[in-house]
Amino acid sequence: MMNHVDRFHTALTVLAGHGHIKQRLIKAYEDNLVAINEDELPILLRQPFADLRRQMHGVTPLNGEGPICASVRKMSFDDASDCAALVVSMYGAISQIEDYAPTTCATKELVSEQKLAERLFWAQNQLGV
């Protein structure tokens, strides 16, 4: 199972690829981020991710179209770019947090509270929180 850092990284790869920003945003979100429950994310990322989810599911679909396609179709170019930028910011934040968060009990390594606080502060500044 992919962890969240990997999911965001793969989404970034799609966003950096070829094609229209709206098509890349749909693919990045549907293939990598849609299955993430914001409650599984670090606290700092829960609200930005919930906001992204709201934007990506905000429009009622028509004619067999899914809610993500319908929502992105109705977005302006700037709105789609802002969503993509939010994914980039969240990836930066989650990768910084994950680098310094203990991952398993087996590692028996304690992360200093100061280092974690510094990374959380950096991540907050990246997200504009």
C-alpha positions in Angstrom: 0.0 0.0 0.0 1.3 3.4 -1.0 1.9 5.8 1.9 0.7 9.4 1.6 4.1 10.9 0.7 4.3 8.5 -2.2 0.8 9.3 -3.3 1.5 13.1 -3.3 4.8 12.5 -5.1 3.1 10.5 -7.8 0.4 13.2 -8.1 3.2 15.7 -8.6 4.7 13.6 -11.4 1.3 13.7 -13.2 0.9 17.4 -12.6 4.4 18.1 -14.1 3.6 16.0 -17.2 2.1 16.9 -20.6 -1.4 18.1 -21.3 -3.8 20.7 -20.2 -3.7 21.6 -16.5 -7.3 20.5 -16.0 -6.6 17.1 -17.5 -3.5 16.7 -15.4 -5.3 17.8 -12.2 -8.1 15.3 -12.8 -5.6 12.4 -13.4 -3.4 13.4 -10.4 -6.3 13.6 -8.0 -8.3 10.6 -9.3 -5.3 8.2 -9.5 -3.5 9.3 -6.4 -5.3 11.4 -3.9 -9.1 10.6 -4.0 -8.7 7.6 -1.7 -6.9 9.6 1.1 -9.0 10.3 4.1 -8.0 13.7 5.6 -8.2 12.2 9.1 -5.2 10.0 8.2 -3.0 13.1 7.3 -1.0 15.1 9.8 -3.2 17.7 11.5 -1.5 20.5 9.6 -2.7 19.1 6.3 -6.2 18.1 7.2 -7.9 21.4 6.4 -6.0 22.2 3.2 -6.8 18.6 2.0 -10.5 18.9 2.9 -10.6 22.2 1.0 -9.0 20.6 -2.0 -11.5 17.7 -1.8 -14.4 20.2 -1.6 -13.1 22.0 -4.7 -12.7 18.7 -6.6 -16.2 17.5 -5.7 -18.1 20.8 -5.8 -20.1 20.4 -9.0 -23.0 18.0 -9.6 -22.0 15.8 -12.6 -24.1 15.7 -15.8 -24.5 13.0 -18.4 -22.5 10.2 -16.8 -19.6 12.5 -16.0 -18.0 12.0 -12.5 -18.0 14.8 -9.9 -14.3 15.3 -10.2 -14.4 15.8 -14.0 -17.5 18.1 -13.7 -15.9 20.2 -10.9 -12.6 20.6 -12.8 -14.4 21.3 -16.0 -16.2 24.3 -14.3 -13.0 25.6 -12.9 -11.2 28.5 -14.4 -7.6 28.0 -15.5 -6.5 30.0 -12.4 -8.6 27.8 -10.1 -7.2 24.6 -11.6 -3.6 26.1 -11.2 -4.4 27.0 -7.6 -5.5 23.4 -6.9 -2.3 22.1 -8.5 -0.2 24.5 -6.4 -2.0 23.4 -3.3 -1.1 19.8 -4.1 2.6 20.9 -4.5 2.5 22.7 -1.2 0.9 19.8 0.6 3.6 17.5 -0.8 6.3 19.8 0.5 4.7 19.9 3.9 4.0 16.2 4.3 7.5 15.2 3.0 9.1 17.5 5.6 6.9 16.2 8.4 7.3 12.5 7.4 11.1 13.0 7.3 11.2 13.8 11.0 8.2 11.9 12.4 8.8 8.5 13.9 7.5 5.8 11.6 7.5 2.6 13.7 8.1 1.5 17.2 10.8 -0.8 15.9 13.1 2.1 15.0 13.3 3.1 18.7 14.5 6.5 17.5 13.0 9.5 19.2 12.6 12.7 17.2 13.5 15.8 19.2 10.5 17.9 19.8 12.5 21.0 18.6 13.3 19.4 15.2 9.6 18.4 14.8 8.4 21.8 15.8 10.8 23.5 13.3 9.5 21.2 10.5 5.9 21.9 11.4 6.6 25.7 11.5 8.3 25.4 8.0 5.3 23.4 6.7 2.8 25.9 8.0 4.7 28.7 6.3 4.7 26.7 3.0 0.9 26.3 3.3 0.3 29.9 4.3 -1.5 28.8 7.5 
